[in-house]
Amino acid sequence: MSSAGDDSTPPLKIETVLATAGRDTKAQKGFVNPPVVHGSTVLYPTADDLRAHRGEFRYGRHGTPTTKALQQALMALEGPQCAGVAIAPSGAAAISATLLAVLKAGDHILVCDNAYQPTRNCCNGLLARYGVETTYFDPLIGGGIAALFKPNTKAVLVEAPGSQSFEMPDVPAIAAAAHAHGAIVIDDNTWATPLFHRSLEQGVDISIQAATKYIGGHSDIMFGTISANAKTWPALVDAVRLLGLCAGPDDVFLAIRGLRTLAVRLEQHQRSGLEMARWLAQRPEVLRVLHPGLESDPGHAIWKRDFTGASGLFSVVLKPAPQAAVDAMLDSLKLFGMGYSWGGFESLVIPFDCSSYRTATKWAPGGPTLRFHIGLENVEDLKADLSRGFERLKVLNAT
């Protein structure tokens, strides 16, 4: 089954692409889903074929029919600017592999100050040990980032939006400045996925996702994807090969399965997330909600311009309260689990504090901060659960 129409048919809508891309039912003996290929060794029929590496697949680490199906589907999701998709065993592995692919000793990278903390850890640890300098910048800098470039600046990394504080960078403006200085742009696109934000179409050269989140969708895999344009794909695929990165076949299969329902799930996450964000914004215990999909958010105009949707992840700033009262509120919740990651069917909440690791900007939100992921539960049940938690907060805050 083809994932795209021929010259006589109009382009397929994205929901149809998600359901059909990467499928070849003839090669799959009629089965809808691709086989889960558990394999390392690929046998060659002749010595000449072996020497020439003649054949579609060479070795399990380099690809299988299962990984090919996923990569084809992801390329269709990313759009025509995508020259290839590499897969990694986690989102953090996707980030580190990308940085090692495009940087070398003596290079300089600009990284947004709201980046995922493991990204910072990689820059401050691994890259620093290999002689790569990192400068962090205000994610709201926009085209002003031009003033931060050095002769050896090779890359800029953005996260749109930041997955804790949710500032919305102006990706096209940053990309224009970076390209004018000969640097490439890397985007952590986990929050929106290419379904709601095709960052490669906005000047980004490499788009990373922690597919552990929305691509998997069920909190049962660890996975990362790296999508690159034609300019950066050769260096990226070479680095992934040299680093020996690959993902297990069962996780690849689950990522394919999750991808098929991404449009349905993400639409529900968006709808429930926005409803919960608006409800929380009216709560007397809440100082403000950090969600670029809200009209009141400082990043809303950029989100509306560059994105076609939002996910279920956002944060809130509570009015000042003792930590013990906030902890009691969290401990009383029944439907919101406390755990890291997000993007699954279940709702989550965690407290966080960026103040110890933000370096280019000061994190002083005015009260305790909580990050919510709104899952697929009924929102009225979620509101009732949080209302009980807020009552607990109120009681202990008064003592």
Buried (B, 14 or more C-beta within 10 A) or exposed (E): EEBEEEEEEEEBEBEBBBBBBBBBEEEBEEEEBBBBBEEEEBEBEEEEEBEEEEEEBEEBEBBBBBBBBBBBBBBBBBBEBBBBBBBBBBBBBBBBBBBBBBBEEEBBBBBBBBBBBBBBBBBBEEBEEBEBBBBBBBBBBBBBBBEBBEEEBBBBBBBBBBBBBBBBBBBBBBBBBBBEBEBBBBBBBBBBBBBBBBBBBBBBBBBBBBBBBBBBBBBEBBBBBBBBBEEBBEBBBEBBEEBEBBBBBEBBBBBBBBBBEBBEBBBBBBBBBBBBBBBBBEBEBBBBBBBBBBEEBEBBEBBEEBBEBBBBBBBBBBBEBEEEBBBBBBEBBEBBBEEEBBBBEBBBBBBBEBEEBBBBBEBEBEBBBBBBBBBBBEBEEBBEBBEBBBEBBBEBBEE
